[in-house]
Amino acid sequence: MGDAIFRFIRPIRWLLALYNDKIIPFNLETLNSDCNTFGNRLSPKSGNSNTVDEYFNIMNNCFVIIDPDERKKIITNQITEMTKSISGRDYIDQTLLDEVKNLVEYPRVFLGQFDKSYLKLPSEVLKSVMIKHQNIFLLSRKKDIYHIFRCN
């Protein structure tokens, strides 16, 4: 925004402010609030929202799950289903789950695996690094073989 005074960590591209079923008109630097909103970058959709209910429906159709508890439930369910599909045992670190649920808008869990040659460190070291530094969930199926769940 060139000469803008207001700074924010991410670009603000539009403003939507609703109170009950009324749009709150205001501006921030060069942006004016209106009823138009957009979803996740994966979604080509946008929509006009004149009510809170419309907003939630638009966001859901645009690949954004608003409720963090719902995102947490989706992540947990997907990990559980993938674990069952390969007869594994998961380890869902609750601190990591609480962090990841706030990092993603539309959680999708992916299953991966490490080559055995990367797993020669003690299991506690591996778990610590994978959870704290790589933000991945663990699943074990055989001794010292870790599968990973990456949530994007």
Buried (B, 14 or more C-beta within 10 A) or exposed (E): EEEEEEEEEEEEEEBBEBEEEEBEEEEEEEBEBBBEBBBBEEBEEEBEBEBEEBBBEBBBEBBBBEEEEEBBBBBBEBBEEBBEEEEBEBBBBEEBBEEBBEEBBBBEBEBEEBEEEEEEEEEEEBBEEBBEEEBBBBBBEEEEBBBBBBBE
